[in-house]
Amino acid sequence: MEKIRVASLFCGCGGTDVGLLGGFEYLGKYYSHNNMKIVYANDIDSNACAIFEQNFGIRPDNRDIREVKSEELPEFDVLTGGFPCQSFSIVAQNPIRLGIKDDRGKLFFEMCRILREKKPKCFIAENVKGIMTANKRSAFPLILKEFEDSGYDVKYMVLNAASYGVPQKRERVIIVGFRKDLKIKFDFPEEVFSIEDEYVPLKAVIEDEVGEKYFFSEKAVAGMMKNRESMNKGRAQDINKPCNTVGAHLAKVSLNSTDPVLMIGNRYRRFTPREVARIQSFPENFKLVGTESAQYRALGNAIPPVMFWYVANAARECLKMIES
């Protein structure tokens, strides 16, 4: 079977793509190759693109996807992308339809445009769980319909990264569609771990010693303790459980934010970029380049590769049936 060709939109630093390709080791387990190859990648964040290029040897197209014509893309079998979701509105017409509040909302429609014009066999989209309740739960059905109207049989499921061996509680909606003429019945991968006692703990991926710059000052801690009734307590993590969701603003994490931090003795610290990469399930040989701030942002925006490997593996099995 020839390699499955993938076009990766909103690729970021490549969490999706590590999972799609497979052939990597994480916490002593080997995730086999998925017989896929990246033939096109696109992201508007130049810092994330630099990390992607360092790891995949492919320079992502750094243009706004709205400027990219479908005919410029090479032929591909699978389209992937985690489209921005903050900007949807519901237009009060009869029937109601999906609208946009600002330019970010247009990016979802660009993904559908490419599906309609290139007609790949399959697409895999990802988004935050909150998209399901956006606009009083009225936006998500319209998003699914837009994908279906692009010519695809669509299924979705909320996956928790911790259930697939990632030391992080990170819930994401995965939407998978196969072109209608292929008549494929897709099933999402079963959970590897179904109870919390089986989850991989945070302590499996954190360092024993880190530089002083990662610790919060005594002044910052004193300020938090003084106002502890009204301030978030820094969300110090239980290292015997998976970490709370890591986000894109970890470089600016504070003790009063909702970002996870560690409590070491009576001191608090933030995670190093490499620890964030591990929490996200990137393999140890994944290269981090650029400023630490750019690394935090790219890693926090990424899809956990291990979780995505299971989705890609399930999609590959369906694509194999087409070829056989």
PyMOL commands that set and color helices and strands:
alter all, ss='L'
color gray80, all
select helices_A, chain A and resi 15-21+46-56+65-67+70-72+103-118+129-132+134-137+139-149+161-164+180-182+196-198+202-204+212-214+218-226+250-252+273-279+292-301+305-323
alter helices_A, ss='H'
color red, helices_A
select strands_A, chain A and resi 4-9+24-26+29-31+36-42+78-81+88-91+97-100+122-128+152-160+171-179+262-264+267-269
alter strands_A, ss='S'
color yellow, strands_A
deselect
rebuild
show_as cartoon
